Amino acid sequence: MRTLKFTIYVILAVSFIFFVSEFFRRRVGAFAGSYPFAKTWKIKAPINEVKEAILDLKVTYPDIFVEGDSLLFAKDHTGY
């Protein structure tokens, strides 16, 4: 009977440690694969020129932007 209690305690302790570590991993590192290959560019031009160039590109090639009519320049809260 003593070994059964010991086994149950060990299983509960290992499960508790696993779930706590998983909680903190997701809390700190978020979910794996959220933005695995985010691209960034550094453009040495004023933001107005970049906006105009993107709008000209949208007029020239309307199918290049998948989201349709809206073209947003707001900062993304995720940092990407």
trRosetta pair geometry for C-beta under 8 A, 3 or more apart (Angstrom, degrees):
i j d omega theta_ij theta_ji phi_ij phi_ji
1 4 5.7 -53 -156 31 37 114
1 5 6.8 35 151 -16 67 102
2 5 5.9 -54 -154 36 35 109
2 6 6.3 35 150 -19 66 108
3 6 5.4 -53 -145 39 36 115
3 7 6.1 40 154 -23 67 104
4 7 5.7 -52 -146 35 29 112
4 8 6.5 29 154 -18 63 105
5 8 5.8 -55 -148 37 31 110
5 9 6.3 32 153 -18 65 107
6 9 5.7 -56 -149 37 30 112
6 10 6.4 30 153 -20 65 106
7 10 5.7 -53 -147 35 31 111
7 11 6.4 30 154 -18 64 106
8 11 5.8 -55 -147 37 31 111
8 12 6.3 29 155 -16 65 108
9 12 5.8 -57 -145 40 30 109
9 13 6.1 29 156 -20 66 108
10 13 5.8 -55 -144 37 29 110
10 14 6.2 26 158 -16 65 108
11 14 6.0 -55 -144 39 28 108
11 15 6.2 27 156 -18 63 110
12 15 5.7 -56 -144 39 29 111
12 16 6.1 31 157 -21 65 108
13 16 5.7 -53 -145 36 29 111
13 17 6.3 27 156 -16 64 106
14 17 5.8 -54 -146 38 30 110
14 18 6.3 32 154 -21 64 108
15 18 5.7 -55 -147 36 30 113
15 19 6.3 22 159 -13 66 108
16 19 6.1 -59 -144 40 27 104
16 20 6.2 24 159 -15 64 110
17 20 6.0 -58 -143 40 27 108
17 21 6.1 23 160 -15 64 111
18 21 6.1 -62 -146 40 25 106
18 22 6.1 24 156 -18 64 111
19 22 5.6 -53 -141 39 31 112
19 23 6.3 38 156 -24 64 104
20 23 5.6 -51 -149 32 31 114
20 24 6.6 21 157 -10 64 106
21 24 6.0 -59 -148 42 32 105
21 25 6.1 37 153 -25 66 107
22 25 5.5 -51 -142 34 31 114
22 26 6.4 24 161 -11 64 106
23 26 6.3 -63 -152 41 25 103
23 27 6.1 26 152 -22 64 113
24 27 5.3 -53 -138 38 34 116
24 28 6.0 22 165 -9 69 108
25 28 6.4 -63 -144 44 23 98
25 29 5.6 -27 176 30 64 116
26 29 6.7 -68 -113 63 21 78
26 30 6.6 14 -168 -162 58 14
26 31 6.2 19 -140 -77 96 62
29 32 7.1 13 133 -70 117 73
30 34 5.5 -31 129 -15 129 147
31 34 5.4 108 72 -56 84 101
33 36 5.2 -18 -133 -49 54 114
34 78 7.9 -149 143 -158 126 138
35 38 4.3 18 164 -48 115 115
35 78 6.9 134 -31 145 145 138
35 80 5.0 -135 -157 -69 164 163
38 80 4.2 -89 -148 -146 150 124
40 80 7.6 -120 -69 -153 97 61
43 50 5.8 100 109 -95 153 130
45 49 4.7 -98 163 79 116 128
45 50 5.5 137 92 -53 115 90
46 49 4.9 92 64 6 83 102
46 50 7.2 -153 97 -5 44 88
47 50 5.5 -55 -149 38 37 113
47 51 6.2 41 153 -22 69 104
47 73 7.7 110 180 -178 114 139
48 51 5.6 -51 -147 35 32 113
48 52 6.4 31 155 -17 65 105
49 52 5.8 -54 -148 38 32 110
49 53 6.3 33 154 -20 65 106
50 53 5.7 -54 -147 36 31 112
50 54 6.4 30 154 -18 64 105
51 54 5.9 -57 -149 37 30 109
51 55 6.3 27 154 -16 65 107
51 73 6.2 -25 -102 -80 110 151
52 55 5.7 -56 -145 39 32 110
52 56 6.3 34 154 -19 66 105
53 56 5.7 -52 -147 37 31 112
53 57 6.4 34 152 -21 63 105
54 57 5.5 -52 -148 36 33 114
54 58 6.4 36 151 -22 64 103
54 71 6.8 161 131 -176 119 137
55 58 5.5 -49 -148 33 34 114
55 59 6.6 35 152 -19 64 102
55 71 7.0 160 -91 89 76 165
56 59 5.7 -53 -149 35 34 110
56 60 6.2 29 154 -16 67 108
57 60 5.7 -56 -143 41 31 108
57 61 6.1 -27 175 38 69 98
57 64 6.6 -64 150 64 99 153
58 61 7.2 -77 -128 68 20 62
58 62 6.4 53 174 -109 62 53
58 64 7.0 -127 -107 58 54 107
58 65 5.7 -4 -117 -7 100 133
58 71 6.4 -77 -68 -74 161 146
59 62 7.2 5 -142 -70 19 83
61 64 4.3 57 117 -24 113 118
62 65 7.5 -66 -174 35 43 91
65 68 7.3 -104 117 14 98 14
65 71 6.7 -43 -150 -92 163 97
67 70 5.9 -67 130 64 117 87
67 71 7.8 145 76 -85 120 50
76 79 6.7 -102 97 2 95 14
76 80 5.8 -59 99 64 147 57
